[in-house]
Amino acid sequence: MSDEKATSTWPELAIGLYDSLTGRNAEITYDFENMEVFVPAKTGGENVDFAHWKLNGVLKIRTRDVAGDK
């Protein structure tokens, strides 16, 4: 049986991905074209207002091993 904990949220997934790539000179590139995101202003309840975000362009996440630069 594995001792690894299952990822259950987006932040956990992002942290796990970053941790596994750090020190490997890895790069993740996301290219958005007219991507629309509706972000809730609060959690829970009914009739929640949303912020409307529209994304166009490229987001790059790069990692490097800072200790290796010394």
C-alpha positions as CSV (number, residue, x, y, z in Angstrom):
1,M,0.0,0.0,0.0
2,S,1.3,3.5,-0.9
3,D,1.9,6.1,1.8
4,E,1.3,8.9,-0.7
5,K,-1.7,11.2,0.0
6,A,-4.2,11.7,-2.8
7,T,-4.4,15.2,-4.2
8,S,-7.9,16.6,-3.6
9,T,-7.6,20.4,-4.5
10,W,-6.2,22.5,-7.3
11,P,-3.7,24.3,-4.9
12,E,-2.4,20.9,-3.7
13,L,-2.0,19.8,-7.4
14,A,-0.1,23.0,-8.2
15,I,2.2,22.7,-5.2
16,G,2.9,19.0,-5.9
17,L,3.7,19.8,-9.5
18,Y,6.0,22.7,-8.6
19,D,7.8,20.6,-5.9
20,S,8.4,17.7,-8.3
21,L,9.8,20.0,-11.0
22,T,12.0,22.3,-8.9
23,G,15.7,21.7,-9.5
24,R,15.1,20.1,-12.9
25,N,15.2,23.2,-15.0
26,A,11.6,22.5,-15.9
27,E,9.2,24.9,-17.6
28,I,5.4,24.7,-17.9
29,T,3.7,26.9,-20.5
30,Y,0.0,27.6,-20.7
31,D,-1.3,29.5,-23.7
32,F,-4.7,31.0,-23.3
33,E,-7.0,32.2,-26.1
34,N,-10.2,33.9,-25.1
35,M,-10.5,31.8,-21.9
36,E,-13.2,33.1,-19.6
37,V,-13.3,32.5,-15.9
38,F,-16.0,33.5,-13.5
39,V,-14.5,33.7,-10.0
40,P,-17.0,33.7,-7.1
41,A,-16.8,36.8,-4.8
42,K,-17.5,34.6,-1.8
43,T,-17.9,30.9,-0.9
44,G,-21.2,29.4,-0.2
45,G,-24.7,30.8,-0.2
46,E,-27.1,31.6,-3.0
47,N,-27.0,34.5,-5.4
48,V,-23.2,34.8,-5.3
49,D,-21.7,37.6,-7.5
50,F,-18.8,36.7,-9.8
51,A,-15.8,38.5,-11.2
52,H,-15.4,37.9,-14.9
53,W,-11.8,37.4,-16.0
54,K,-10.8,37.0,-19.7
55,L,-7.3,35.6,-20.4
56,N,-5.3,36.0,-23.6
57,G,-1.7,35.2,-23.9
58,V,1.0,33.0,-22.4
59,L,1.8,32.1,-18.8
60,K,5.1,30.5,-18.2
61,I,6.1,28.8,-14.9
62,R,9.8,28.1,-14.7
63,T,11.7,26.4,-11.9
64,R,15.4,26.2,-11.1
65,D,17.6,25.0,-8.4
66,V,18.9,28.1,-6.5
67,A,21.3,26.0,-4.4
68,G,22.9,24.8,-7.7
69,D,23.6,28.4,-8.7
70,K,26.1,29.0,-5.9
